[in-house]
């Protein structure tokens, strides 16, 4: 615990020293990312999607395959799928003693558009506003809704805020936090919907979270806190999501990852989405250097940062190759800083967050501008 306190003190000292004494930069306006946080304490209830948390129906002959009931209440961290959202929630259970409630099922209604049926998820108030990714409708656990139900399909393996919205709304008085995926616009739409009812939101996979930048000012009725791909960390009282700040001067150049490829590389466009939306929503003119780099190619972002003499990068850390490139660059100088997007779901991304707590932050949706 002393180590955690020391790291926190060093973080504050590092932030203050950069602002006040670092290379005469204190006269320039700067951006602070990473102050947002959600504190976790024993007894709080965390609502979670079923997919990648309670079970993974594609992972056959495992302790988390389709034989596990989708509504099973996990009793220990080992009951959870040991990767992505499941891994982060297991840390919440281990460090903060939270309870986990599977948010299942989704009721979906078909709406025909241009002779094609699209399915929309319910919101708990008799409406079906949230588009569902067609790949989730294809899960083998999906079945027809009863005739008396206004829905058309029932989807037990919920995935994303769009698919947990109904159950989260119905359980809103007991839930403290909702954890799900936010990699399509409908999921960001549903996350905002739940935050308006006071629920806190955590999205380890945050490809479209940037649609919600500056949400507290843009949507004054929001009462919950929304955080994207940030680390979970132990504290004296339990655990915290986020609270890992860095500063970026507004006249610094930033090497930012981008891709035009589809799945599995598509998530590498998250850094570019975040920083371009940051410019748009806050009226900034950050000097962004777009770097095309696909999954496992973070080294291209680092290489461009060296060429352009940039001390800040926006990047996704997905695998060991990404980790090695980004961590080596961070070790070169304490002034090197990284903003990780769509990375906290992966163990290599979490390693970067934890090994460089004074240099690495996340795509904060409520950044602060100071001078």
Secondary structure as the mmCIF struct_conf table of DSSP 4:
data_model
#
loop_
_struct_conf.conf_type_id
_struct_conf.id
_struct_conf.beg_label_comp_id
_struct_conf.beg_label_asym_id
_struct_conf.beg_label_seq_id
_struct_conf.end_label_comp_id
_struct_conf.end_label_asym_id
_struct_conf.end_label_seq_id
HELX_RH_AL_P HELX_RH_AL_P1 UNK A 2 UNK A 20
TURN_TY1_P TURN_TY1_P1 UNK A 21 UNK A 21
BEND BEND1 UNK A 22 UNK A 22
TURN_TY1_P TURN_TY1_P2 UNK A 23 UNK A 24
HELX_RH_3T_P HELX_RH_3T_P1 UNK A 25 UNK A 27
BEND BEND2 UNK A 28 UNK A 28
STRN STRN1 UNK A 30 UNK A 33
STRN STRN2 UNK A 37 UNK A 40
TURN_TY1_P TURN_TY1_P3 UNK A 42 UNK A 43
STRN STRN3 UNK A 45 UNK A 48
BEND BEND3 UNK A 50 UNK A 50
STRN STRN4 UNK A 51 UNK A 51
TURN_TY1_P TURN_TY1_P4 UNK A 52 UNK A 54
STRN STRN5 UNK A 55 UNK A 55
TURN_TY1_P TURN_TY1_P5 UNK A 57 UNK A 58
BEND BEND4 UNK A 59 UNK A 59
TURN_TY1_P TURN_TY1_P6 UNK A 60 UNK A 61
BEND BEND5 UNK A 62 UNK A 62
TURN_TY1_P TURN_TY1_P7 UNK A 63 UNK A 64
BEND BEND6 UNK A 65 UNK A 65
TURN_TY1_P TURN_TY1_P8 UNK A 66 UNK A 67
BEND BEND7 UNK A 68 UNK A 68
TURN_TY1_P TURN_TY1_P9 UNK A 70 UNK A 71
BEND BEND8 UNK A 75 UNK A 76
HELX_RH_3T_P HELX_RH_3T_P2 UNK A 77 UNK A 79
BEND BEND9 UNK A 80 UNK A 80
BEND BEND10 UNK A 82 UNK A 83
HELX_RH_AL_P HELX_RH_AL_P2 UNK A 84 UNK A 96
STRN STRN6 UNK A 99 UNK A 102
STRN STRN7 UNK A 106 UNK A 113
TURN_TY1_P TURN_TY1_P10 UNK A 114 UNK A 115
STRN STRN8 UNK A 116 UNK A 121
BEND BEND11 UNK A 124 UNK A 126
STRN STRN9 UNK A 130 UNK A 131
HELX_RH_AL_P HELX_RH_AL_P3 UNK A 134 UNK A 137
TURN_TY1_P TURN_TY1_P11 UNK A 138 UNK A 138
TURN_TY1_P TURN_TY1_P12 UNK A 140 UNK A 141
STRN STRN10 UNK A 143 UNK A 144
HELX_LH_PP_P HELX_LH_PP_P1 UNK A 145 UNK A 146
TURN_TY1_P TURN_TY1_P13 UNK A 147 UNK A 148
BEND BEND12 UNK A 149 UNK A 150
BEND BEND13 UNK A 152 UNK A 152
STRN STRN11 UNK A 153 UNK A 155
BEND BEND14 UNK A 156 UNK A 157
BEND BEND15 UNK A 160 UNK A 160
HELX_RH_AL_P HELX_RH_AL_P4 UNK A 161 UNK A 170
TURN_TY1_P TURN_TY1_P14 UNK A 171 UNK A 174
BEND BEND16 UNK A 176 UNK A 176
STRN STRN12 UNK A 177 UNK A 179
BEND BEND17 UNK A 184 UNK A 184
HELX_RH_AL_P HELX_RH_AL_P5 UNK A 185 UNK A 195
TURN_TY1_P TURN_TY1_P15 UNK A 196 UNK A 198
STRN STRN13 UNK A 200 UNK A 202
BEND BEND18 UNK A 204 UNK A 205
TURN_TY1_P TURN_TY1_P16 UNK A 207 UNK A 208
HELX_RH_3T_P HELX_RH_3T_P3 UNK A 209 UNK A 212
TURN_TY1_P TURN_TY1_P17 UNK A 213 UNK A 214
HELX_RH_AL_P HELX_RH_AL_P6 UNK A 215 UNK A 218
TURN_TY1_P TURN_TY1_P18 UNK A 220 UNK A 221
BEND BEND19 UNK A 224 UNK A 224
STRN STRN14 UNK A 226 UNK A 227
BEND BEND20 UNK A 229 UNK A 229
STRN STRN15 UNK A 232 UNK A 234
BEND BEND21 UNK A 236 UNK A 238
STRN STRN16 UNK A 239 UNK A 242
STRN STRN17 UNK A 246 UNK A 249
TURN_TY1_P TURN_TY1_P19 UNK A 250 UNK A 251
BEND BEND22 UNK A 252 UNK A 252
STRN STRN18 UNK A 253 UNK A 258
TURN_TY1_P TURN_TY1_P20 UNK A 263 UNK A 264
HELX_RH_3T_P HELX_RH_3T_P4 UNK A 265 UNK A 269
HELX_RH_AL_P HELX_RH_AL_P7 UNK A 270 UNK A 282
TURN_TY1_P TURN_TY1_P21 UNK A 283 UNK A 283
STRN STRN19 UNK A 287 UNK A 292
TURN_TY1_P TURN_TY1_P22 UNK A 295 UNK A 296
HELX_RH_AL_P HELX_RH_AL_P8 UNK A 298 UNK A 308
TURN_TY1_P TURN_TY1_P23 UNK A 309 UNK A 309
BEND BEND23 UNK A 311 UNK A 311
STRN STRN20 UNK A 312 UNK A 315
BEND BEND24 UNK A 319 UNK A 319
HELX_RH_AL_P HELX_RH_AL_P9 UNK A 320 UNK A 332
TURN_TY1_P TURN_TY1_P24 UNK A 334 UNK A 335
STRN STRN21 UNK A 337 UNK A 340
BEND BEND25 UNK A 342 UNK A 342
TURN_TY1_P TURN_TY1_P25 UNK A 344 UNK A 345
BEND BEND26 UNK A 346 UNK A 346
HELX_RH_AL_P HELX_RH_AL_P10 UNK A 347 UNK A 355
TURN_TY1_P TURN_TY1_P26 UNK A 356 UNK A 359
STRN STRN22 UNK A 360 UNK A 362
BEND BEND27 UNK A 365 UNK A 366
STRN STRN23 UNK A 368 UNK A 370
#
